Amino acid sequence: MAKGASDFLTWPLDVTLLNAKVTHQAVVNLASVLQEVVLLLEELAAQHDCHKVSLQ
């Protein structure tokens, strides 16, 4: 009985730690995607500036 109770108490902790790892990985992946998006936007903005300059 006592062992079952302790398992019941530690199980949510294990799940929380697993979720924390998954969340951390998701944040890292999201950060790298956002970096790529920012680089693409900067590149597009630079091209746009070039087109504006060439049109004038």
KEPA-478147 format. One record per residue (C-alpha): x, y, z. Coordinates in steps of 0.001 Angstrom, whole numbers, padded with zeros to 6 digits, always signed. Example, Ala and Ser with C-alpha at 12.3 -4.5 7.8 and 13.67 -1.06 7.14 Angstrom:
2
+012300-004500+007800;+013670-001060+007140;
//
This chain:
56
+000000+000000+000000;+002733+002441+000970;+004704+001673-002170;+001636+002289-004320;+001067+005627-002591;+004663+006726-003173;+004428+005684-006838;+001243+007697-007101;+003053+010732-005669;+006172+010449-007841;+004337+009753-011092;+003101+013348-011590;+006650+014551-010889;+008034+012261-013608;+005413+013533-016030;+006241+017136-015111;+009948+016562-015724;+009194+014893-019053;+006940+017794-020042;+009665+020252-019028;+012170+018495-021314;+009695+018418-024198;+008753+022059-023606;+012423+023075-023490;+013063+021303-026795;+009998+022962-028318;+011219+026382-027157;+014668+025714-028635;+013103+024617-031938;+010792+027624-031968;+013707+029973-031274;+015709+028575-034194;+012676+028867-036492;+012138+032458-035385;+015808+033243-036068;+015433+031906-039606;+012235+033924-040113;+013967+037091-038888;+016880+036480-041253;+014463+035965-044150;+012581+039143-043268;+015828+041129-043055;+016854+039746-046441;+013480+040664-047931;+013662+044135-046390;+017136+044644-047858;+015904+043544-051290;+012897+045833-050920;+015193+048756-050060;+017288+047990-053144;+014177+047992-055333;+013003+051275-053795;+016378+052854-054470;+016493+051555-058039;+012973+052832-058753;+013768+056386-057704;
//
